[in-house]
Amino acid sequence: MCVTAQWVEAVGVTAAAGIAAFAYYHQVLQSRIMLWRDLQKEWDHEFARERKRSVGAYRSYGKLMHTDVQAIMDFFETLASLYFKHGVDRDLTKETFEYYFAGYFVAAKEWMDIQRKSDDGFYRKVFELAAEWASERSMPTKSDLSDFFNEESRFHRTMGEQIAGEQ
């Protein structure tokens, strides 16, 4: 085989590898965005009942305990795991969920701290995510939570109106 043929073959193999790598990278990005979209849909629709219950509990008791928020914090533990493993688009995830995460984290922190006394791995990824996101933006204070839950309540009224309008 002459040098020119070897060079052409090497260029062809390199080009094919580059195209395959680009296609793989594009597929990974697309998968991350699709998973983010699925999480957003789950949060907005499938967690509506839990979120509404949390609003009522916070307004009644001024804090959240496990029956009020465990499913929500389980969602955020999954989200945090995917975020740290780069399973979801990190920018979209942060932009979409940071506000909600911060509000529920602060509201549930007392309960989570009690649980972490006997199990320091309890919601470990949630606490890691709180540390990362809090370094870029301050977490709400307990006094901010009334505003947060008022906004959550408005969201649920709006969603209820939209669902009623679709029927």
Residue frames as a rotation matrix with the C-alpha (Angstrom) as fourth column:
MET 1
0.594 0.805 0.000 0.00
0.805 -0.594 0.000 0.00
0.000 0.000 -1.000 0.00
CYS 2
-0.224 -0.703 0.675 1.45
0.646 -0.625 -0.438 3.35
0.730 0.338 0.594 -0.94
VAL 3
-0.840 -0.218 -0.497 1.84
0.531 -0.518 -0.670 6.27
-0.112 -0.827 0.551 1.44
THR 4
-0.818 0.572 0.050 -0.97
-0.514 -0.769 0.379 8.25
0.256 0.285 0.924 -0.20
ALA 5
-0.080 0.811 -0.579 -3.44
-0.094 0.572 0.815 5.37
0.992 0.119 0.031 0.20
GLN 6
-0.324 -0.105 -0.940 -2.43
0.858 0.387 -0.339 4.96
0.399 -0.916 -0.035 3.85
TRP 7
-0.984 -0.063 -0.167 -2.89
0.127 -0.906 -0.405 8.67
-0.126 -0.419 0.899 4.40
VAL 8
-0.520 0.852 -0.070 -6.36
-0.587 -0.296 0.754 8.64
0.621 0.433 0.653 2.75
GLU 9
0.004 0.500 -0.866 -7.35
0.371 0.804 0.465 5.62
0.928 -0.323 -0.183 4.85
ALA 10
-0.619 -0.310 -0.722 -6.13
0.779 -0.122 -0.615 7.31
0.102 -0.943 0.317 8.06
VAL 11
-0.947 0.317 0.040 -8.05
-0.318 -0.948 0.000 10.48
0.038 -0.013 0.999 7.22
GLY 12
-0.256 0.897 -0.361 -11.18
-0.381 0.250 0.890 8.45
0.889 0.365 0.277 6.50
VAL 13
-0.100 0.157 -0.982 -10.94
0.722 0.691 0.037 6.53
0.685 -0.706 -0.183 9.77
THR 14
-0.856 -0.269 -0.442 -10.30
0.505 -0.618 -0.602 9.73
-0.112 -0.739 0.665 11.70
ALA 15
-0.781 0.620 0.073 -13.26
-0.526 -0.717 0.458 11.46
0.336 0.319 0.886 10.04
ALA 16
-0.043 0.780 -0.625 -15.54
0.004 0.625 0.780 8.51
0.999 0.031 -0.030 10.79
ALA 17
-0.339 -0.149 -0.929 -14.42
0.880 0.299 -0.369 8.50
0.333 -0.943 0.030 14.42
GLY 18
-0.991 -0.052 -0.119 -15.04
0.088 -0.945 -0.316 12.25
-0.096 -0.324 0.941 14.64
ILE 19
-0.473 0.879 -0.066 -18.52
-0.544 -0.232 0.806 11.91
0.693 0.417 0.588 13.20
ALA 20
0.027 0.458 -0.889 -19.33
0.448 0.789 0.420 9.06
0.894 -0.409 -0.183 15.58
ALA 21
-0.649 -0.329 -0.686 -18.05
0.759 -0.228 -0.610 11.08
0.044 -0.916 0.398 18.54
PHE 22
-0.937 0.341 0.082 -20.12
-0.332 -0.938 0.104 14.09
0.112 0.070 0.991 17.49
ALA 23
-0.186 0.911 -0.367 -23.23
-0.308 0.301 0.903 11.93
0.933 0.281 0.225 17.08
TYR 24
-0.131 0.058 -0.990 -22.69
0.783 0.619 -0.067 10.37
0.608 -0.783 -0.127 20.52
TYR 25
-0.900 -0.262 -0.348 -22.16
0.422 -0.720 -0.551 13.80
-0.106 -0.643 0.759 22.11
HIS 26
-0.718 0.693 0.072 -25.32
-0.548 -0.625 0.556 15.13
0.430 0.359 0.828 20.46
GLN 27
-0.009 0.723 -0.691 -27.29
0.109 0.687 0.718 12.10
0.994 -0.069 -0.085 21.66
VAL 28
-0.437 -0.224 -0.871 -26.04
0.862 0.172 -0.477 12.59
0.257 -0.959 0.118 25.23
LEU 29
-0.995 0.071 -0.069 -27.03
-0.052 -0.967 -0.248 16.25
-0.084 -0.243 0.966 25.17
GLN 30
-0.413 0.896 -0.161 -30.44
-0.524 -0.090 0.847 15.38
0.744 0.434 0.507 23.79
SER 31
-0.053 0.357 -0.933 -30.93
0.538 0.797 0.274 12.73
0.841 -0.487 -0.234 26.49
ARG 32
-0.764 -0.289 -0.577 -30.00
0.645 -0.373 -0.667 15.23
-0.022 -0.881 0.472 29.22
ILE 33
-0.882 0.470 0.018 -32.52
-0.463 -0.874 0.147 17.73
0.085 0.122 0.989 27.91
MET 34
-0.182 0.847 -0.499 -35.26
-0.256 0.449 0.856 15.10
0.949 0.284 0.135 27.57
LEU 35
-0.243 0.045 -0.969 -34.68
0.806 0.565 -0.176 13.94
0.540 -0.824 -0.174 31.14
TRP 36
-0.965 -0.085 -0.247 -34.78
0.206 -0.829 -0.520 17.55
-0.161 -0.552 0.818 32.36
ARG 37
-0.622 0.781 -0.056 -38.08
-0.618 -0.446 0.648 18.00
0.481 0.437 0.760 30.52
ASP 38
-0.055 0.578 -0.814 -39.48
0.249 0.797 0.550 14.84
0.967 -0.173 -0.188 32.11
LEU 39
-0.572 -0.214 -0.792 -38.45
0.811 -0.003 -0.585 16.08
0.122 -0.977 0.175 35.56
GLN 40
-0.972 0.234 -0.020 -40.06
-0.231 -0.969 -0.083 19.44
-0.039 -0.076 0.996 34.90
LYS 41
-0.291 0.908 -0.300 -43.31
-0.455 0.144 0.879 17.77
0.841 0.392 0.372 33.83
GLU 42
-0.140 0.179 -0.974 -43.23
0.659 0.751 0.043 15.51
0.739 -0.636 -0.223 36.88
TRP 43
-0.843 -0.254 -0.475 -42.66
0.531 -0.535 -0.657 18.52
-0.087 -0.806 0.586 39.15
ASP 44
-0.876 0.482 -0.031 -45.40
-0.479 -0.857 0.190 20.65
0.065 0.181 0.981 37.61
HIS 45
-0.087 0.919 -0.384 -48.06
-0.725 0.207 0.657 17.97
0.683 0.336 0.648 37.26
GLU 46
0.166 0.171 -0.971 -47.39
0.225 0.952 0.206 14.79
0.960 -0.253 0.120 39.22
PHE 47
-0.603 -0.434 -0.670 -46.15
0.741 0.006 -0.671 16.60
0.295 -0.901 0.318 42.33
ALA 48
-0.459 0.486 0.744 -48.96
-0.171 -0.870 0.463 19.17
0.872 0.085 0.483 42.33
ARG 49
0.598 0.753 -0.276 -50.85
0.094 0.276 0.957 17.36
0.796 -0.598 0.094 45.12
GLU 50
0.239 -0.592 -0.770 -47.77
0.954 0.290 0.074 17.07
0.179 -0.752 0.634 47.36
ARG 51
-0.755 -0.537 0.376 -46.86
0.499 -0.843 -0.203 20.69
0.426 0.035 0.904 46.74
LYS 52
-0.101 0.817 0.568 -50.38
-0.240 -0.574 0.783 21.85
0.965 -0.057 0.254 47.54
ARG 53
0.695 0.320 -0.644 -50.40
0.454 0.498 0.739 19.77
0.557 -0.806 0.201 50.73
SER 54
-0.232 -0.879 -0.417 -47.08
0.955 -0.125 -0.268 21.33
0.184 -0.461 0.868 51.73
VAL 55
-0.612 0.097 0.785 -48.51
0.039 -0.988 0.152 24.83
0.790 0.124 0.601 51.27
GLY 56
0.441 0.885 0.148 -51.38
-0.199 -0.064 0.978 23.97
0.875 -0.461 0.148 53.61
ALA 57
0.563 -0.291 -0.773 -49.10
0.759 0.552 0.345 22.36
0.326 -0.781 0.532 56.19
TYR 58
-0.556 -0.829 0.059 -46.69
0.749 -0.531 -0.397 25.26
0.360 -0.177 0.916 56.21
ARG 59
-0.397 0.482 0.781 -49.50
-0.220 -0.876 0.429 27.77
0.891 -0.002 0.454 56.58
SER 60
0.663 0.727 -0.180 -50.98
-0.052 0.284 0.957 25.74
0.747 -0.625 0.226 59.46
TYR 61
0.848 -0.323 -0.419 -47.82
0.528 0.471 0.706 24.84
-0.031 -0.821 0.571 61.37
GLY 62
0.829 -0.540 -0.144 -45.05
-0.533 -0.841 0.087 27.12
-0.168 0.004 -0.986 60.12
LYS 63
-0.357 -0.928 0.104 -42.84
-0.804 0.362 0.472 24.16
-0.475 0.085 -0.876 59.25
LEU 64
0.428 0.432 -0.794 -42.87
-0.785 0.613 -0.090 20.93
0.447 0.662 0.602 57.29
MET 65
-0.057 -0.410 0.910 -42.43
-0.692 0.673 0.260 17.43
-0.719 -0.616 -0.322 58.64
HIS 66
-0.833 -0.493 0.251 -41.92
-0.185 0.677 0.713 14.14
-0.521 0.547 -0.655 56.82
THR 67
-0.223 0.810 0.543 -45.56
0.721 0.512 -0.466 13.53
-0.655 0.287 -0.699 55.92
ASP 68
0.631 0.483 -0.607 -45.71
0.071 -0.815 -0.575 16.96
-0.773 0.319 -0.549 54.30
VAL 69
0.594 -0.500 -0.630 -42.49
-0.752 -0.622 -0.216 16.93
-0.284 0.602 -0.746 52.32
GLN 70
0.020 -0.674 0.738 -40.84
-0.207 0.720 0.663 13.51
-0.978 -0.166 -0.126 52.10
ALA 71
0.464 0.187 0.866 -41.98
0.717 0.495 -0.491 12.81
-0.520 0.849 0.096 48.52
ILE 72
0.991 -0.113 0.067 -40.79
-0.057 -0.834 -0.549 16.27
0.118 0.540 -0.833 47.45
MET 73
0.384 -0.909 0.163 -37.39
-0.811 -0.248 0.529 15.81
-0.440 -0.335 -0.833 49.07
ASP 74
0.137 -0.280 0.950 -37.12
0.263 0.935 0.238 12.34
-0.955 0.217 0.202 47.49
PHE 75
0.851 0.204 0.484 -37.68
0.519 -0.183 -0.835 14.05
-0.082 0.962 -0.262 44.13
PHE 76
0.831 -0.554 0.060 -34.91
-0.538 -0.825 -0.171 16.53
0.144 0.110 -0.983 44.91
GLU 77
0.211 -0.762 0.613 -32.57
-0.424 0.494 0.760 13.73
-0.881 -0.420 -0.219 46.03
THR 78
0.364 -0.010 0.931 -33.07
0.693 0.671 -0.264 12.08
-0.622 0.741 0.251 42.63
LEU 79
0.959 0.016 0.281 -32.65
0.207 -0.717 -0.665 15.40
0.191 0.697 -0.691 40.85
ALA 80
0.626 -0.770 0.123 -29.42
-0.711 -0.499 0.495 16.10
-0.320 -0.397 -0.860 42.79
SER 81
0.149 -0.565 0.812 -28.01
0.078 0.825 0.560 12.67
-0.986 -0.020 0.167 41.95
LEU 82
0.548 0.119 0.828 -28.72
0.806 0.189 -0.561 13.22
-0.223 0.975 0.008 38.25
TYR 83
0.982 -0.175 0.073 -27.31
-0.156 -0.964 -0.216 16.74
0.108 0.201 -0.974 38.45
PHE 84
0.409 -0.882 0.233 -24.00
-0.677 -0.122 0.726 15.62
-0.612 -0.455 -0.647 39.95
LYS 85
-0.059 -0.397 0.916 -23.69
0.327 0.860 0.393 12.68
-0.943 0.322 0.079 37.54
HIS 86
-0.676 -0.136 -0.725 -24.36
-0.501 -0.636 0.587 15.04
-0.541 0.759 0.362 34.60
GLY 87
-0.701 0.493 0.515 -27.45
0.606 0.793 0.066 13.00
-0.375 0.358 -0.855 33.76
VAL 88
0.536 0.836 0.116 -29.46
0.807 -0.467 -0.362 16.17
-0.249 0.288 -0.925 33.17
ASP 89
0.046 -0.460 0.887 -28.55
0.559 -0.723 -0.405 19.48
0.828 0.515 0.224 31.61
ARG 90
-0.357 -0.286 -0.890 -27.09
0.934 -0.122 -0.335 21.29
-0.013 -0.951 0.310 34.61
ASP 91
-0.999 -0.043 0.013 -27.89
0.043 -0.998 0.047 24.84
0.011 0.047 0.999 33.46
LEU 92
-0.374 0.927 -0.015 -31.52
-0.301 -0.106 0.948 24.08
0.877 0.359 0.318 32.62
THR 93
0.055 0.372 -0.927 -31.94
0.699 0.649 0.302 22.10
0.713 -0.664 -0.224 35.84
LYS 94
-0.647 -0.358 -0.673 -30.58
0.746 -0.480 -0.462 24.87
-0.158 -0.801 0.578 37.99
GLU 95
-0.948 0.293 0.122 -32.57
-0.229 -0.897 0.379 27.54
0.221 0.331 0.917 36.17
THR 96
-0.209 0.937 -0.280 -35.79
-0.175 0.246 0.953 25.51
0.962 0.249 0.113 36.50
PHE 97
0.417 0.456 -0.786 -35.53
0.474 0.629 0.616 24.08
0.775 -0.630 0.046 40.01
GLU 98
-0.608 -0.789 -0.089 -33.22
0.459 -0.257 -0.850 26.28
0.648 -0.558 0.519 42.09
TYR 99
-0.539 0.458 0.707 -35.99
-0.624 -0.781 0.031 28.50
0.567 -0.424 0.706 43.46
TYR 100
0.553 0.818 -0.161 -38.24
-0.537 0.497 0.681 25.57
0.637 -0.290 0.714 44.43
PHE 101
0.227 -0.568 -0.791 -35.36
0.518 0.758 -0.395 23.54
0.824 -0.320 0.467 45.78
ALA 102
-0.750 -0.592 0.295 -34.21
0.110 -0.551 -0.827 26.40
0.652 -0.588 0.479 48.01
GLY 103
-0.221 0.751 0.622 -37.68
-0.828 -0.482 0.288 27.03
0.516 -0.452 0.728 49.41
TYR 104
0.753 0.540 -0.376 -38.42
-0.308 0.794 0.523 23.39
0.581 -0.278 0.765 50.19
PHE 105
-0.036 -0.846 -0.532 -34.91
0.477 0.453 -0.753 22.79
0.878 -0.280 0.387 51.49
VAL 106
-0.789 -0.261 0.556 -35.20
-0.269 -0.666 -0.696 25.59
0.552 -0.699 0.455 54.04
ALA 107
0.086 0.925 0.370 -38.76
-0.901 -0.086 0.425 24.60
0.425 -0.370 0.826 54.97
ALA 108
0.846 0.271 -0.459 -37.79
-0.156 0.949 0.274 20.92
0.509 -0.160 0.845 55.49
LYS 109
-0.041 -0.999 -0.003 -34.32
-0.317 0.015 -0.948 21.47
0.947 -0.038 -0.318 56.95
GLU 110
-0.176 0.025 0.984 -35.41
-0.983 -0.060 -0.174 21.11
0.054 -0.998 0.035 60.57
TRP 111
0.783 0.521 0.340 -36.92
-0.527 0.846 -0.083 17.69
-0.331 -0.114 0.937 59.85
MET 112
0.763 -0.538 -0.359 -33.95
-0.022 0.533 -0.846 16.60
0.646 0.653 0.394 57.71
ASP 113
-0.156 -0.855 0.495 -31.47
-0.668 -0.278 -0.690 17.69
0.728 -0.438 -0.528 60.40
ILE 114
0.211 0.314 0.926 -33.28
-0.914 0.399 0.073 15.52
-0.346 -0.861 0.371 62.95
GLN 115
0.979 0.199 0.042 -33.09
-0.165 0.898 -0.408 12.53
-0.119 0.393 0.912 60.58
ARG 116
0.526 -0.842 -0.123 -29.42
-0.180 0.031 -0.983 13.18
0.831 0.539 -0.135 59.81
LYS 117
0.138 -0.453 0.881 -28.50
-0.986 -0.149 0.078 12.85
0.096 -0.879 -0.467 63.50
SER 118
0.325 0.029 0.945 -29.09
-0.410 0.905 0.114 9.11
-0.852 -0.425 0.306 63.23
ASP 119
0.387 -0.192 0.902 -28.19
0.759 0.621 -0.193 8.73
-0.523 0.760 0.386 59.54
ASP 120
-0.042 -0.480 -0.876 -25.65
-0.047 -0.875 0.482 11.20
-0.998 0.061 0.014 58.17
GLY 121
-0.914 -0.265 0.309 -26.29
0.262 0.200 0.944 9.88
-0.312 0.943 -0.113 54.64
PHE 122
-0.015 0.999 0.035 -29.93
0.819 0.032 -0.572 10.96
-0.573 0.021 -0.819 54.80
TYR 123
0.890 0.410 0.197 -30.57
0.433 -0.632 -0.643 13.17
-0.139 0.657 -0.741 51.76
ARG 124
0.079 -0.967 -0.241 -26.82
0.560 -0.157 0.813 13.55
-0.825 -0.200 0.529 51.31
LYS 125
-0.512 -0.269 0.815 -27.16
0.857 -0.216 0.467 14.68
0.050 0.939 0.341 47.68
VAL 126
0.570 0.759 0.314 -29.81
0.682 -0.650 0.335 17.24
0.459 0.023 -0.888 48.68
PHE 127
0.785 -0.318 -0.532 -27.38
0.286 -0.575 0.766 18.80
-0.549 -0.754 -0.361 51.15
GLU 128
-0.316 -0.915 0.250 -24.56
0.670 -0.029 0.742 18.72
-0.672 0.402 0.623 48.59
LEU 129
-0.176 0.338 0.924 -26.79
0.884 -0.360 0.300 20.47
0.434 0.869 -0.236 46.07
ALA 130
0.858 0.491 -0.150 -27.81
0.498 -0.725 0.475 23.05
0.125 -0.482 -0.867 48.68
ALA 131
0.330 -0.821 -0.466 -24.13
0.405 -0.323 0.855 23.75
-0.853 -0.471 0.226 49.39
GLU 132
-0.550 -0.563 0.617 -23.32
0.781 -0.084 0.619 24.18
-0.297 0.822 0.486 45.71
TRP 133
0.001 0.631 0.775 -26.30
0.781 -0.484 0.394 26.32
0.624 0.606 -0.494 44.81
ALA 134
0.835 0.309 -0.456 -26.13
0.543 -0.599 0.589 28.38
-0.092 -0.739 -0.667 48.01
SER 135
-0.091 -0.944 -0.316 -22.56
0.694 -0.287 0.660 29.37
-0.714 -0.160 0.682 47.18
GLU 136
-0.768 -0.164 0.619 -23.86
0.618 -0.443 0.650 31.18
0.167 0.881 0.442 44.10
ARG 137
-0.260 0.772 0.580 -27.11
-0.214 -0.632 0.745 32.54
0.941 0.070 0.330 45.49
SER 138
-0.865 -0.084 0.494 -28.20
-0.497 0.016 -0.868 32.92
0.065 -0.996 -0.056 49.07
MET 139
-0.651 0.668 -0.360 -30.78
0.608 0.743 0.278 30.51
0.453 -0.038 -0.891 50.39
PRO 140
0.062 0.736 0.674 -34.04
-0.130 -0.664 0.737 32.02
0.990 -0.133 0.055 51.60
THR 141
-0.900 -0.246 0.360 -34.41
-0.363 -0.032 -0.931 32.70
0.241 -0.969 -0.061 55.28
LYS 142
-0.707 0.686 -0.173 -37.24
0.695 0.626 -0.354 31.29
-0.135 -0.371 -0.919 57.34
SER 143
-0.260 0.630 -0.732 -38.95
0.098 -0.737 -0.669 34.67
-0.961 -0.246 0.130 57.11
ASP 144
-0.649 -0.018 -0.760 -38.85
-0.717 -0.320 0.620 34.40
-0.254 0.947 0.195 53.29
LEU 145
-0.969 0.186 0.164 -40.83
0.217 0.956 0.196 31.16
-0.121 0.225 -0.967 53.37
SER 146
-0.144 0.965 -0.220 -44.21
0.300 -0.169 -0.939 32.86
-0.943 -0.201 -0.265 53.71
ASP 147
0.074 0.100 -0.992 -43.61
-0.778 -0.617 -0.120 34.58
-0.624 0.781 0.032 50.37
PHE 148
-0.843 -0.453 -0.289 -42.39
-0.536 0.662 0.524 31.31
-0.046 0.597 -0.801 48.88
PHE 149
-0.791 0.572 0.219 -45.49
0.497 0.808 -0.316 29.37
-0.357 -0.141 -0.923 49.94
ASN 150
0.080 0.791 -0.607 -47.76
-0.099 -0.599 -0.794 32.23
-0.992 0.124 0.031 48.84
GLU 151
-0.246 -0.243 -0.938 -46.21
-0.930 -0.212 0.299 31.90
-0.272 0.946 -0.174 45.36
GLU 152
-0.997 -0.074 0.021 -46.66
-0.068 0.977 0.200 28.12
-0.036 0.198 -0.980 45.47
SER 153
-0.370 0.929 0.004 -50.31
0.415 0.169 -0.894 28.69
-0.831 -0.330 -0.448 46.35
ARG 154
0.140 0.379 -0.915 -50.74
-0.606 -0.698 -0.382 31.08
-0.783 0.607 0.132 43.40
PHE 155
-0.734 -0.466 -0.494 -49.14
-0.677 0.447 0.585 28.47
-0.051 0.763 -0.644 41.12
HIS 156
-0.894 0.400 0.204 -51.69
0.358 0.909 -0.211 25.87
-0.270 -0.116 -0.956 42.19
ARG 157
0.019 0.914 -0.406 -54.61
0.106 -0.406 -0.908 28.27
-0.994 -0.026 -0.104 41.68
THR 158
-0.069 -0.128 -0.989 -53.32
-0.870 -0.477 0.122 29.09
-0.488 0.869 -0.079 38.21
MET 159
-0.940 -0.295 -0.170 -52.80
-0.340 0.836 0.430 25.41
0.015 0.462 -0.887 37.34
GLY 160
-0.583 0.792 0.183 -56.32
0.457 0.506 -0.732 24.64
-0.672 -0.343 -0.656 38.59
GLU 161
0.197 0.644 -0.739 -57.76
-0.325 -0.669 -0.669 27.38
-0.925 0.372 0.078 36.37
GLN 162
-0.412 -0.431 -0.803 -55.80
-0.893 0.017 0.449 26.10
-0.180 0.902 -0.392 33.36
ILE 163
-0.989 0.066 0.131 -56.98
0.076 0.995 0.071 22.51
-0.126 0.080 -0.989 33.92
ALA 164
-0.216 0.973 -0.080 -60.60
0.372 0.007 -0.928 23.67
-0.903 -0.230 -0.363 34.34
GLY 165
0.122 0.217 -0.968 -60.31
-0.653 -0.717 -0.244 25.71
-0.747 0.662 0.054 31.12
GLU 166
-0.744 -0.483 -0.463 -59.07
-0.666 0.478 0.572 22.69
-0.055 0.734 -0.677 29.18
GLN 167
-0.841 0.422 0.339 -62.07
0.292 0.881 -0.372 20.56
-0.456 -0.214 -0.864 30.16
